Amino acid sequence: MGAAWQLGLEGFRVLIVELGELGLTSGALGDSADRPSSGAWALLRGVAAGPDVVDLGPALGLPGDERGAVGLVVMERAPGAELLAARDDAAMSTLRARISALTLSAGPPDLTLVVLPAGETGLGRASLISLVDAGVFIALESLGDIRALADLAQEALRARPSPVPTLRVEVRRGAHDGDEPSPGWISRWHATADVVLAPLPRSTKGLVKALREPVQKGRLDNLAKELRRRAGVFHHDLAERVREAEAEDLDGVLEDAFFALRAKDPKAARALFDAEIVPQSGTLLAGVAALRAVMRSPDVDFAELRHYANQVVQKQRWNTPTPLSEDILKAFDRLRATLNTGAVVTRPGRVLIDAADALCFSAAWRRLIEQPYEEPTKQALHLLMLAATLDLNSIDRLRLAIVYARHARLARDTSNYRLAKENLERCKPYVAEELWTNCANAVLNQFALVNEDEHIWHDVLQVATEAMTFAPASSHYALAIAFAHLGDRYTAETHLSKSIGLIPRFLGIALRDPDMRPLWENAGSPYYAGRVPKSHIH
């Protein structure tokens, strides 16, 4: 009931079906409550048409809006139901059909929770084998209860023709005020609990009162979320479904939700994409899922596909090749095919630059998995050369220089260093100083790393030193990388400490940054010194 209450607050219609006399209704609503019931045995044999649903919303203090609701159905156990054969498929099919036909708040429920009879009854075993699509096992701190529950569940689950997603919940029973016992007892159960709940009132009558207290808000949200996730139930609001799927890395669910959202409201889908997926906090997996959804849309035009593809390709990280780059490349193949037909579009040069970027990332992935990558590498350079002949604005020239640098790392060739520097210099007066500095540092770093060219590393030092007044943190960070690769660890450590002092998160970035590797080599050993031999430079 606590899980149903939390789901109701989230806007879901939740139906609780009680099979057997478990005392849920009498404890929750009182013995005098009007709760129509139907014998489970009559339903199993198809004699009864179906029970009525009691609305628990008022008792639980739900807001009573359009969606959020909790209903209760009592199927009282009749003599003979416990003798039901575990494999009585015909009877259980009838019961499933009766439950599926129930409605709540003038609509079908989003989630149906079936409370099975306690003990090793035929109805309980048959329900778990044939009726449920996901199981939630709740255990209190009692060794006997845990063992009995585990044995019953394992026996029934082994009899199922297919596995069922399960969720195991520990309800801690506090000794006194807020004093919770150690969860070590879970080790005696067959599996560790997935969700641990704080102490809750033992009596169901007290539970309803507790659920209405504001202090309980949020106490059961993890349980409700895990329950929906295991059962494969996602938020009815498409935007929330996209967010949930991104948080759980469910790219298939996110793709379908984004596809439905875009079909319903393209502007809302694009606003959600730009606000939550494009920023650094959004994941590449979510971006690719949204891009795939847009590519599936039959009415997508060149401009819309271009927007999504251009944003997603820039979310990739050169140091972490991924198979997702192949999906991004497919989008740019479609865009290039449109250009090849002679279509007139705005800023075609930017499309070619980003297509070259997609080719570089795809080639990097193929190289990692030891597949041929030379052809996409050549295609990327061809597109860059073609784009350079077109009319480009300052941002396009920044992108052109960045992709030239990626191609240099991929092809292990710095012959285009001069072209990249020319494009950087041409756009410098027209873009923000900090943006230009960050891009210039990235471009020069990539070229310098190809052959550990000292001349290019000194160019990095010059650019970072000149930008110290308006971008001190990133400049100190760039200097730390350059000095680390030049072999001067003492100076590199000094600049890194200054950058971390200005922006603390740079510490985490530095620890994961492969470009900073020479600074950490042999750290902790007696051979770690202020300078390193050239043979140790990466």
Contacts in CASP RR format, 6 or more apart in sequence:
PFRMAT RR
TARGET T0000
AUTHOR 0000-0000-0000
METHOD contacts of the structure
MODEL  1
MGAAWQLGLEGFRVLIVELGELGLTSGALGDSADRPSSGAWALLRGVAAG
PDVVDLGPALGLPGDERGAVGLVVMERAPGAELLAARDDAAMSTLRARIS
ALTLSAGPPDLTLVVLPAGETGLGRASLISLVDAGVFIALESLGDIRALA
DLAQEALRARPSPVPTLRVEVRRGAHDGDEPSPGWISRWHATADVVLAPL
PRSTKGLVKALREPVQKGRLDNLAKELRRRAGVFHHDLAERVREAEAEDL
DGVLEDAFFALRAKDPKAARALFDAEIVPQSGTLLAGVAALRAVMRSPDV
DFAELRHYANQVVQKQRWNTPTPLSEDILKAFDRLRATLNTGAVVTRPGR
VLIDAADALCFSAAWRRLIEQPYEEPTKQALHLLMLAATLDLNSIDRLRL
AIVYARHARLARDTSNYRLAKENLERCKPYVAEELWTNCANAVLNQFALV
NEDEHIWHDVLQVATEAMTFAPASSHYALAIAFAHLGDRYTAETHLSKSI
GLIPRFLGIALRDPDMRPLWENAGSPYYAGRVPKSHIH
1 16 0 8 1.000
1 24 0 8 1.000
1 28 0 8 1.000
1 56 0 8 1.000
1 60 0 8 1.000
1 70 0 8 1.000
1 204 0 8 1.000
1 207 0 8 1.000
1 208 0 8 1.000
1 211 0 8 1.000
2 207 0 8 1.000
2 211 0 8 1.000
2 220 0 8 1.000
2 223 0 8 1.000
3 14 0 8 1.000
3 113 0 8 1.000
3 136 0 8 1.000
3 220 0 8 1.000
3 223 0 8 1.000
3 224 0 8 1.000
3 227 0 8 1.000
4 14 0 8 1.000
4 16 0 8 1.000
4 56 0 8 1.000
4 70 0 8 1.000
4 71 0 8 1.000
4 113 0 8 1.000
5 60 0 8 1.000
5 62 0 8 1.000
5 70 0 8 1.000
5 211 0 8 1.000
5 220 0 8 1.000
6 218 0 8 1.000
6 220 0 8 1.000
6 221 0 8 1.000
6 223 0 8 1.000
6 224 0 8 1.000
7 14 0 8 1.000
7 70 0 8 1.000
7 110 0 8 1.000
7 111 0 8 1.000
7 224 0 8 1.000
7 227 0 8 1.000
7 228 0 8 1.000
8 14 0 8 1.000
8 62 0 8 1.000
8 68 0 8 1.000
8 69 0 8 1.000
8 70 0 8 1.000
9 62 0 8 1.000
9 63 0 8 1.000
9 68 0 8 1.000
9 217 0 8 1.000
10 68 0 8 1.000
10 224 0 8 1.000
10 235 0 8 1.000
11 65 0 8 1.000
11 67 0 8 1.000
11 68 0 8 1.000
11 236 0 8 1.000
12 67 0 8 1.000
12 68 0 8 1.000
12 110 0 8 1.000
12 111 0 8 1.000
12 228 0 8 1.000
12 233 0 8 1.000
12 236 0 8 1.000
13 67 0 8 1.000
13 68 0 8 1.000
13 69 0 8 1.000
13 104 0 8 1.000
13 105 0 8 1.000
13 107 0 8 1.000
13 108 0 8 1.000
13 109 0 8 1.000
13 110 0 8 1.000
13 111 0 8 1.000
14 69 0 8 1.000
14 70 0 8 1.000
14 71 0 8 1.000
14 104 0 8 1.000
14 109 0 8 1.000
14 110 0 8 1.000
14 111 0 8 1.000
14 112 0 8 1.000
14 113 0 8 1.000
15 53 0 8 1.000
15 70 0 8 1.000
15 71 0 8 1.000
15 72 0 8 1.000
15 73 0 8 1.000
15 102 0 8 1.000
15 104 0 8 1.000
15 109 0 8 1.000
15 111 0 8 1.000
15 112 0 8 1.000
15 113 0 8 1.000
16 24 0 8 1.000
16 56 0 8 1.000
16 70 0 8 1.000
16 71 0 8 1.000
16 72 0 8 1.000
16 73 0 8 1.000
16 113 0 8 1.000
16 115 0 8 1.000
17 73 0 8 1.000
17 75 0 8 1.000
17 99 0 8 1.000
17 102 0 8 1.000
17 112 0 8 1.000
17 113 0 8 1.000
17 114 0 8 1.000
17 115 0 8 1.000
18 24 0 8 1.000
18 25 0 8 1.000
18 72 0 8 1.000
18 73 0 8 1.000
18 74 0 8 1.000
18 75 0 8 1.000
18 115 0 8 1.000
19 40 0 8 1.000
19 75 0 8 1.000
19 77 0 8 1.000
19 114 0 8 1.000
19 115 0 8 1.000
19 116 0 8 1.000
19 117 0 8 1.000
19 123 0 8 1.000
19 124 0 8 1.000
19 127 0 8 1.000
20 40 0 8 1.000
20 74 0 8 1.000
20 75 0 8 1.000
20 76 0 8 1.000
20 77 0 8 1.000
20 81 0 8 1.000
20 117 0 8 1.000
20 123 0 8 1.000
21 76 0 8 1.000
21 77 0 8 1.000
22 115 0 8 1.000
22 117 0 8 1.000
22 118 0 8 1.000
23 204 0 8 1.000
24 72 0 8 1.000
24 74 0 8 1.000
24 115 0 8 1.000
24 204 0 8 1.000
25 33 0 8 1.000
25 35 0 8 1.000
25 54 0 8 1.000
25 72 0 8 1.000
25 74 0 8 1.000
26 33 0 8 1.000
27 203 0 8 1.000
27 204 0 8 1.000
27 205 0 8 1.000
28 56 0 8 1.000
28 59 0 8 1.000
28 72 0 8 1.000
28 204 0 8 1.000
28 205 0 8 1.000
28 207 0 8 1.000
28 208 0 8 1.000
29 35 0 8 1.000
29 54 0 8 1.000
29 56 0 8 1.000
29 59 0 8 1.000
29 208 0 8 1.000
30 205 0 8 1.000
33 54 0 8 1.000
34 54 0 8 1.000
35 54 0 8 1.000
35 72 0 8 1.000
35 74 0 8 1.000
36 51 0 8 1.000
36 52 0 8 1.000
36 54 0 8 1.000
36 74 0 8 1.000
37 51 0 8 1.000
37 74 0 8 1.000
37 75 0 8 1.000
37 76 0 8 1.000
38 48 0 8 1.000
38 50 0 8 1.000
38 51 0 8 1.000
38 74 0 8 1.000
38 75 0 8 1.000
38 76 0 8 1.000
39 48 0 8 1.000
39 51 0 8 1.000
39 75 0 8 1.000
39 76 0 8 1.000
39 77 0 8 1.000
39 78 0 8 1.000
40 75 0 8 1.000
40 76 0 8 1.000
40 77 0 8 1.000
40 78 0 8 1.000
40 81 0 8 1.000
40 95 0 8 1.000
40 123 0 8 1.000
41 77 0 8 1.000
41 78 0 8 1.000
41 79 0 8 1.000
41 80 0 8 1.000
41 81 0 8 1.000
42 48 0 8 1.000
42 78 0 8 1.000
43 50 0 8 1.000
43 51 0 8 1.000
43 75 0 8 1.000
43 94 0 8 1.000
43 95 0 8 1.000
43 98 0 8 1.000
44 81 0 8 1.000
44 84 0 8 1.000
44 88 0 8 1.000
44 91 0 8 1.000
44 92 0 8 1.000
44 94 0 8 1.000
44 95 0 8 1.000
44 123 0 8 1.000
45 91 0 8 1.000
45 94 0 8 1.000
46 94 0 8 1.000
46 98 0 8 1.000
48 98 0 8 1.000
49 98 0 8 1.000
50 98 0 8 1.000
50 101 0 8 1.000
50 102 0 8 1.000
51 73 0 8 1.000
51 74 0 8 1.000
51 75 0 8 1.000
51 98 0 8 1.000
51 102 0 8 1.000
52 73 0 8 1.000
53 71 0 8 1.000
53 72 0 8 1.000
53 73 0 8 1.000
53 102 0 8 1.000
53 103 0 8 1.000
53 104 0 8 1.000
54 71 0 8 1.000
54 72 0 8 1.000
54 73 0 8 1.000
54 74 0 8 1.000
55 69 0 8 1.000
55 70 0 8 1.000
55 71 0 8 1.000
55 104 0 8 1.000
55 105 0 8 1.000
56 70 0 8 1.000
56 71 0 8 1.000
56 72 0 8 1.000
57 64 0 8 1.000
57 69 0 8 1.000
57 70 0 8 1.000
57 71 0 8 1.000
59 208 0 8 1.000
60 70 0 8 1.000
60 208 0 8 1.000
60 211 0 8 1.000
60 212 0 8 1.000
61 211 0 8 1.000
61 212 0 8 1.000
62 68 0 8 1.000
62 69 0 8 1.000
62 70 0 8 1.000
66 105 0 8 1.000
67 105 0 8 1.000
67 236 0 8 1.000
68 105 0 8 1.000
69 104 0 8 1.000
69 105 0 8 1.000
71 104 0 8 1.000
71 109 0 8 1.000
73 99 0 8 1.000
73 102 0 8 1.000
77 117 0 8 1.000
77 123 0 8 1.000
81 121 0 8 1.000
81 122 0 8 1.000
81 123 0 8 1.000
82 117 0 8 1.000
82 121 0 8 1.000
82 122 0 8 1.000
82 123 0 8 1.000
83 122 0 8 1.000
84 91 0 8 1.000
84 121 0 8 1.000
84 122 0 8 1.000
84 123 0 8 1.000
84 126 0 8 1.000
85 122 0 8 1.000
85 126 0 8 1.000
86 122 0 8 1.000
86 125 0 8 1.000
86 126 0 8 1.000
86 129 0 8 1.000
86 156 0 8 1.000
86 159 0 8 1.000
87 126 0 8 1.000
87 129 0 8 1.000
87 159 0 8 1.000
88 126 0 8 1.000
89 130 0 8 1.000
91 126 0 8 1.000
92 126 0 8 1.000
92 127 0 8 1.000
92 129 0 8 1.000
92 130 0 8 1.000
92 131 0 8 1.000
93 130 0 8 1.000
95 127 0 8 1.000
95 131 0 8 1.000
96 130 0 8 1.000
96 131 0 8 1.000
99 112 0 8 1.000
99 114 0 8 1.000
99 131 0 8 1.000
102 108 0 8 1.000
102 109 0 8 1.000
102 112 0 8 1.000
103 109 0 8 1.000
110 233 0 8 1.000
110 236 0 8 1.000
111 227 0 8 1.000
111 228 0 8 1.000
111 231 0 8 1.000
111 233 0 8 1.000
113 136 0 8 1.000
114 127 0 8 1.000
114 131 0 8 1.000
114 132 0 8 1.000
116 123 0 8 1.000
116 124 0 8 1.000
116 127 0 8 1.000
116 128 0 8 1.000
116 132 0 8 1.000
117 123 0 8 1.000
117 124 0 8 1.000
117 127 0 8 1.000
119 148 0 8 1.000
119 152 0 8 1.000
120 152 0 8 1.000
124 156 0 8 1.000
125 152 0 8 1.000
125 155 0 8 1.000
125 156 0 8 1.000
125 159 0 8 1.000
128 135 0 8 1.000
128 153 0 8 1.000
128 156 0 8 1.000
128 157 0 8 1.000
128 160 0 8 1.000
129 156 0 8 1.000
129 159 0 8 1.000
129 160 0 8 1.000
132 164 0 8 1.000
133 164 0 8 1.000
133 165 0 8 1.000
133 231 0 8 1.000
134 164 0 8 1.000
134 165 0 8 1.000
134 166 0 8 1.000
134 167 0 8 1.000
134 227 0 8 1.000
134 230 0 8 1.000
134 231 0 8 1.000
134 232 0 8 1.000
135 164 0 8 1.000
135 165 0 8 1.000
135 166 0 8 1.000
135 167 0 8 1.000
135 230 0 8 1.000
136 166 0 8 1.000
136 167 0 8 1.000
136 168 0 8 1.000
136 169 0 8 1.000
136 227 0 8 1.000
136 230 0 8 1.000
137 149 0 8 1.000
137 150 0 8 1.000
137 153 0 8 1.000
137 166 0 8 1.000
137 167 0 8 1.000
137 168 0 8 1.000
137 169 0 8 1.000
138 169 0 8 1.000
138 171 0 8 1.000
139 145 0 8 1.000
139 146 0 8 1.000
139 149 0 8 1.000
139 168 0 8 1.000
139 169 0 8 1.000
139 170 0 8 1.000
139 171 0 8 1.000
139 189 0 8 1.000
139 193 0 8 1.000
140 171 0 8 1.000
140 173 0 8 1.000
141 170 0 8 1.000
141 171 0 8 1.000
141 172 0 8 1.000
141 173 0 8 1.000
141 181 0 8 1.000
141 185 0 8 1.000
143 185 0 8 1.000
143 188 0 8 1.000
146 185 0 8 1.000
146 188 0 8 1.000
146 189 0 8 1.000
147 188 0 8 1.000
147 189 0 8 1.000
150 189 0 8 1.000
150 190 0 8 1.000
153 166 0 8 1.000
154 190 0 8 1.000
157 163 0 8 1.000
157 164 0 8 1.000
157 166 0 8 1.000
165 230 0 8 1.000
165 231 0 8 1.000
165 232 0 8 1.000
166 230 0 8 1.000
167 194 0 8 1.000
167 195 0 8 1.000
167 226 0 8 1.000
167 227 0 8 1.000
167 230 0 8 1.000
168 189 0 8 1.000
168 191 0 8 1.000
168 192 0 8 1.000
168 193 0 8 1.000
168 194 0 8 1.000
168 195 0 8 1.000
169 193 0 8 1.000
169 194 0 8 1.000
169 195 0 8 1.000
169 196 0 8 1.000
169 197 0 8 1.000
169 223 0 8 1.000
170 183 0 8 1.000
170 186 0 8 1.000
170 193 0 8 1.000
170 195 0 8 1.000
170 196 0 8 1.000
170 197 0 8 1.000
171 197 0 8 1.000
171 199 0 8 1.000
171 200 0 8 1.000
172 180 0 8 1.000
172 181 0 8 1.000
172 183 0 8 1.000
172 196 0 8 1.000
172 197 0 8 1.000
172 198 0 8 1.000
172 199 0 8 1.000
173 181 0 8 1.000
173 199 0 8 1.000
173 202 0 8 1.000
174 180 0 8 1.000
174 181 0 8 1.000
174 199 0 8 1.000
175 181 0 8 1.000
178 199 0 8 1.000
180 198 0 8 1.000
180 199 0 8 1.000
183 193 0 8 1.000
183 196 0 8 1.000
186 192 0 8 1.000
186 193 0 8 1.000
194 226 0 8 1.000
195 222 0 8 1.000
195 223 0 8 1.000
195 226 0 8 1.000
197 219 0 8 1.000
197 220 0 8 1.000
197 223 0 8 1.000
198 219 0 8 1.000
200 207 0 8 1.000
200 210 0 8 1.000
201 207 0 8 1.000
201 209 0 8 1.000
201 210 0 8 1.000
210 216 0 8 1.000
228 234 0 8 1.000
229 248 0 8 1.000
234 241 0 8 1.000
234 244 0 8 1.000
234 245 0 8 1.000
234 253 0 8 1.000
234 257 0 8 1.000
235 241 0 8 1.000
235 244 0 8 1.000
238 257 0 8 1.000
238 258 0 8 1.000
238 260 0 8 1.000
238 261 0 8 1.000
238 264 0 8 1.000
239 261 0 8 1.000
239 268 0 8 1.000
239 272 0 8 1.000
241 253 0 8 1.000
241 254 0 8 1.000
241 257 0 8 1.000
242 254 0 8 1.000
242 257 0 8 1.000
242 258 0 8 1.000
242 261 0 8 1.000
242 272 0 8 1.000
242 286 0 8 1.000
242 290 0 8 1.000
243 276 0 8 1.000
244 250 0 8 1.000
244 253 0 8 1.000
245 251 0 8 1.000
245 252 0 8 1.000
245 253 0 8 1.000
245 254 0 8 1.000
245 257 0 8 1.000
245 286 0 8 1.000
245 289 0 8 1.000
246 254 0 8 1.000
246 276 0 8 1.000
246 277 0 8 1.000
246 282 0 8 1.000
246 283 0 8 1.000
246 285 0 8 1.000
246 286 0 8 1.000
249 283 0 8 1.000
249 285 0 8 1.000
251 285 0 8 1.000
251 286 0 8 1.000
251 288 0 8 1.000
251 289 0 8 1.000
252 289 0 8 1.000
254 285 0 8 1.000
254 286 0 8 1.000
254 289 0 8 1.000
254 290 0 8 1.000
255 289 0 8 1.000
255 290 0 8 1.000
255 292 0 8 1.000
255 293 0 8 1.000
255 296 0 8 1.000
256 293 0 8 1.000
258 269 0 8 1.000
258 273 0 8 1.000
258 289 0 8 1.000
258 290 0 8 1.000
258 293 0 8 1.000
258 294 0 8 1.000
259 293 0 8 1.000
259 296 0 8 1.000
259 297 0 8 1.000
261 268 0 8 1.000
261 269 0 8 1.000
261 272 0 8 1.000
262 269 0 8 1.000
262 270 0 8 1.000
262 293 0 8 1.000
262 294 0 8 1.000
262 297 0 8 1.000
263 297 0 8 1.000
266 304 0 8 1.000
269 290 0 8 1.000
270 304 0 8 1.000
270 307 0 8 1.000
273 287 0 8 1.000
273 290 0 8 1.000
273 308 0 8 1.000
273 311 0 8 1.000
274 311 0 8 1.000
276 282 0 8 1.000
277 283 0 8 1.000
277 286 0 8 1.000
277 287 0 8 1.000
277 290 0 8 1.000
278 311 0 8 1.000
278 315 0 8 1.000
282 315 0 8 1.000
284 312 0 8 1.000
284 315 0 8 1.000
284 316 0 8 1.000
284 317 0 8 1.000
284 322 0 8 1.000
284 324 0 8 1.000
285 324 0 8 1.000
287 311 0 8 1.000
287 312 0 8 1.000
287 315 0 8 1.000
288 312 0 8 1.000
288 324 0 8 1.000
288 327 0 8 1.000
288 328 0 8 1.000
290 308 0 8 1.000
290 312 0 8 1.000
291 308 0 8 1.000
291 309 0 8 1.000
291 312 0 8 1.000
291 327 0 8 1.000
291 328 0 8 1.000
291 331 0 8 1.000
292 327 0 8 1.000
294 300 0 8 1.000
294 304 0 8 1.000
294 305 0 8 1.000
294 308 0 8 1.000
295 305 0 8 1.000
295 330 0 8 1.000
295 331 0 8 1.000
295 334 0 8 1.000
302 335 0 8 1.000
302 338 0 8 1.000
302 343 0 8 1.000
302 345 0 8 1.000
303 345 0 8 1.000
305 331 0 8 1.000
305 334 0 8 1.000
305 335 0 8 1.000
306 335 0 8 1.000
306 345 0 8 1.000
306 351 0 8 1.000
308 331 0 8 1.000
309 328 0 8 1.000
309 331 0 8 1.000
309 332 0 8 1.000
309 335 0 8 1.000
309 354 0 8 1.000
309 358 0 8 1.000
310 350 0 8 1.000
310 351 0 8 1.000
310 354 0 8 1.000
312 328 0 8 1.000
312 331 0 8 1.000
313 328 0 8 1.000
313 332 0 8 1.000
313 354 0 8 1.000
313 357 0 8 1.000
313 358 0 8 1.000
313 361 0 8 1.000
314 354 0 8 1.000
314 357 0 8 1.000
316 322 0 8 1.000
316 324 0 8 1.000
316 325 0 8 1.000
316 328 0 8 1.000
316 361 0 8 1.000
318 361 0 8 1.000
318 364 0 8 1.000
318 406 0 8 1.000
318 409 0 8 1.000
318 446 0 8 1.000
319 513 0 8 1.000
319 514 0 8 1.000
321 361 0 8 1.000
321 364 0 8 1.000
321 365 0 8 1.000
321 367 0 8 1.000
321 368 0 8 1.000
322 361 0 8 1.000
322 365 0 8 1.000
323 365 0 8 1.000
325 358 0 8 1.000
325 361 0 8 1.000
325 362 0 8 1.000
325 364 0 8 1.000
325 365 0 8 1.000
326 362 0 8 1.000
326 365 0 8 1.000
328 358 0 8 1.000
328 361 0 8 1.000
328 362 0 8 1.000
329 358 0 8 1.000
329 359 0 8 1.000
329 361 0 8 1.000
329 362 0 8 1.000
329 376 0 8 1.000
331 358 0 8 1.000
332 351 0 8 1.000
332 354 0 8 1.000
332 355 0 8 1.000
332 358 0 8 1.000
332 359 0 8 1.000
335 351 0 8 1.000
335 355 0 8 1.000
336 351 0 8 1.000
336 352 0 8 1.000
336 355 0 8 1.000
338 345 0 8 1.000
339 345 0 8 1.000
339 348 0 8 1.000
339 351 0 8 1.000
339 352 0 8 1.000
345 351 0 8 1.000
347 393 0 8 1.000
347 396 0 8 1.000
348 390 0 8 1.000
349 387 0 8 1.000
349 390 0 8 1.000
349 391 0 8 1.000
349 392 0 8 1.000
349 396 0 8 1.000
350 387 0 8 1.000
350 392 0 8 1.000
350 396 0 8 1.000
350 399 0 8 1.000
352 383 0 8 1.000
352 384 0 8 1.000
352 386 0 8 1.000
352 387 0 8 1.000
352 390 0 8 1.000
353 383 0 8 1.000
353 384 0 8 1.000
353 387 0 8 1.000
353 396 0 8 1.000
353 399 0 8 1.000
353 400 0 8 1.000
353 403 0 8 1.000
354 399 0 8 1.000
354 403 0 8 1.000
355 383 0 8 1.000
356 379 0 8 1.000
356 380 0 8 1.000
356 381 0 8 1.000
356 383 0 8 1.000
356 384 0 8 1.000
356 387 0 8 1.000
356 403 0 8 1.000
356 407 0 8 1.000
357 380 0 8 1.000
357 399 0 8 1.000
357 402 0 8 1.000
357 403 0 8 1.000
357 406 0 8 1.000
359 376 0 8 1.000
359 377 0 8 1.000
359 379 0 8 1.000
359 380 0 8 1.000
359 383 0 8 1.000
360 376 0 8 1.000
360 377 0 8 1.000
360 380 0 8 1.000
360 403 0 8 1.000
360 406 0 8 1.000
360 407 0 8 1.000
360 410 0 8 1.000
361 406 0 8 1.000
362 376 0 8 1.000
363 373 0 8 1.000
363 374 0 8 1.000
363 376 0 8 1.000
363 377 0 8 1.000
363 380 0 8 1.000
363 410 0 8 1.000
364 373 0 8 1.000
364 410 0 8 1.000
366 372 0 8 1.000
366 373 0 8 1.000
366 376 0 8 1.000
367 373 0 8 1.000
367 410 0 8 1.000
373 410 0 8 1.000
377 407 0 8 1.000
377 410 0 8 1.000
377 411 0 8 1.000
380 403 0 8 1.000
380 407 0 8 1.000
380 410 0 8 1.000
381 407 0 8 1.000
381 411 0 8 1.000
381 416 0 8 1.000
384 400 0 8 1.000
384 403 0 8 1.000
384 404 0 8 1.000
384 407 0 8 1.000
384 416 0 8 1.000
387 396 0 8 1.000
387 400 0 8 1.000
388 400 0 8 1.000
388 419 0 8 1.000
388 423 0 8 1.000
392 400 0 8 1.000
394 426 0 8 1.000
394 427 0 8 1.000
394 430 0 8 1.000
394 431 0 8 1.000
395 427 0 8 1.000
395 431 0 8 1.000
397 423 0 8 1.000
397 424 0 8 1.000
397 426 0 8 1.000
397 427 0 8 1.000
398 423 0 8 1.000
398 424 0 8 1.000
398 427 0 8 1.000
398 431 0 8 1.000
398 435 0 8 1.000
398 436 0 8 1.000
398 439 0 8 1.000
400 420 0 8 1.000
400 423 0 8 1.000
401 420 0 8 1.000
401 421 0 8 1.000
401 423 0 8 1.000
401 424 0 8 1.000
401 439 0 8 1.000
401 440 0 8 1.000
401 443 0 8 1.000
402 439 0 8 1.000
402 442 0 8 1.000
402 443 0 8 1.000
404 416 0 8 1.000
404 419 0 8 1.000
404 420 0 8 1.000
404 423 0 8 1.000
404 443 0 8 1.000
405 420 0 8 1.000
405 442 0 8 1.000
405 443 0 8 1.000
405 444 0 8 1.000
405 445 0 8 1.000
405 446 0 8 1.000
405 447 0 8 1.000
406 446 0 8 1.000
407 413 0 8 1.000
407 416 0 8 1.000
408 414 0 8 1.000
408 416 0 8 1.000
408 417 0 8 1.000
408 420 0 8 1.000
408 446 0 8 1.000
408 447 0 8 1.000
408 450 0 8 1.000
409 446 0 8 1.000
409 449 0 8 1.000
409 450 0 8 1.000
412 450 0 8 1.000
412 451 0 8 1.000
413 450 0 8 1.000
414 447 0 8 1.000
414 450 0 8 1.000
414 451 0 8 1.000
414 453 0 8 1.000
414 456 0 8 1.000
417 447 0 8 1.000
417 456 0 8 1.000
420 443 0 8 1.000
420 447 0 8 1.000
421 459 0 8 1.000
424 436 0 8 1.000
424 439 0 8 1.000
424 440 0 8 1.000
424 443 0 8 1.000
427 436 0 8 1.000
428 436 0 8 1.000
433 467 0 8 1.000
433 470 0 8 1.000
433 471 0 8 1.000
434 467 0 8 1.000
434 470 0 8 1.000
434 471 0 8 1.000
434 474 0 8 1.000
437 463 0 8 1.000
437 464 0 8 1.000
437 467 0 8 1.000
437 470 0 8 1.000
437 471 0 8 1.000
437 474 0 8 1.000
437 475 0 8 1.000
438 471 0 8 1.000
438 474 0 8 1.000
440 463 0 8 1.000
441 460 0 8 1.000
441 463 0 8 1.000
441 464 0 8 1.000
441 474 0 8 1.000
441 475 0 8 1.000
441 478 0 8 1.000
444 456 0 8 1.000
444 459 0 8 1.000
444 460 0 8 1.000
444 463 0 8 1.000
445 460 0 8 1.000
445 478 0 8 1.000
445 481 0 8 1.000
445 482 0 8 1.000
445 515 0 8 1.000
447 453 0 8 1.000
447 456 0 8 1.000
448 456 0 8 1.000
448 457 0 8 1.000
448 459 0 8 1.000
448 460 0 8 1.000
448 482 0 8 1.000
448 485 0 8 1.000
449 485 0 8 1.000
449 515 0 8 1.000
449 538 0 8 1.000
452 485 0 8 1.000
452 537 0 8 1.000
452 538 0 8 1.000
454 486 0 8 1.000
457 482 0 8 1.000
457 485 0 8 1.000
457 486 0 8 1.000
460 478 0 8 1.000
460 479 0 8 1.000
460 481 0 8 1.000
460 482 0 8 1.000
461 479 0 8 1.000
461 482 0 8 1.000
461 483 0 8 1.000
463 478 0 8 1.000
464 475 0 8 1.000
464 476 0 8 1.000
464 478 0 8 1.000
464 479 0 8 1.000
464 482 0 8 1.000
465 475 0 8 1.000
465 479 0 8 1.000
467 474 0 8 1.000
467 475 0 8 1.000
468 475 0 8 1.000
468 476 0 8 1.000
472 498 0 8 1.000
472 499 0 8 1.000
472 502 0 8 1.000
473 499 0 8 1.000
473 501 0 8 1.000
473 502 0 8 1.000
473 503 0 8 1.000
473 506 0 8 1.000
474 499 0 8 1.000
475 499 0 8 1.000
476 495 0 8 1.000
476 496 0 8 1.000
476 498 0 8 1.000
476 499 0 8 1.000
476 502 0 8 1.000
477 495 0 8 1.000
477 496 0 8 1.000
477 499 0 8 1.000
477 506 0 8 1.000
477 509 0 8 1.000
477 510 0 8 1.000
479 491 0 8 1.000
479 492 0 8 1.000
479 495 0 8 1.000
480 492 0 8 1.000
480 493 0 8 1.000
480 495 0 8 1.000
480 496 0 8 1.000
480 499 0 8 1.000
480 510 0 8 1.000
480 516 0 8 1.000
480 519 0 8 1.000
481 492 0 8 1.000
481 513 0 8 1.000
481 515 0 8 1.000
481 516 0 8 1.000
482 492 0 8 1.000
483 489 0 8 1.000
483 491 0 8 1.000
483 492 0 8 1.000
483 495 0 8 1.000
484 492 0 8 1.000
484 516 0 8 1.000
484 517 0 8 1.000
484 518 0 8 1.000
484 519 0 8 1.000
485 515 0 8 1.000
485 518 0 8 1.000
485 537 0 8 1.000
485 538 0 8 1.000
486 537 0 8 1.000
487 518 0 8 1.000
487 531 0 8 1.000
487 532 0 8 1.000
487 534 0 8 1.000
487 537 0 8 1.000
488 530 0 8 1.000
488 531 0 8 1.000
489 518 0 8 1.000
489 519 0 8 1.000
489 528 0 8 1.000
489 529 0 8 1.000
489 530 0 8 1.000
489 531 0 8 1.000
489 532 0 8 1.000
490 530 0 8 1.000
490 531 0 8 1.000
492 519 0 8 1.000
493 519 0 8 1.000
496 506 0 8 1.000
496 510 0 8 1.000
496 516 0 8 1.000
496 519 0 8 1.000
499 506 0 8 1.000
500 506 0 8 1.000
500 507 0 8 1.000
500 510 0 8 1.000
510 516 0 8 1.000
510 519 0 8 1.000
511 520 0 8 1.000
517 538 0 8 1.000
518 532 0 8 1.000
518 536 0 8 1.000
518 537 0 8 1.000
518 538 0 8 1.000
521 528 0 8 1.000
521 532 0 8 1.000
521 536 0 8 1.000
522 528 0 8 1.000
522 532 0 8 1.000
522 536 0 8 1.000
END
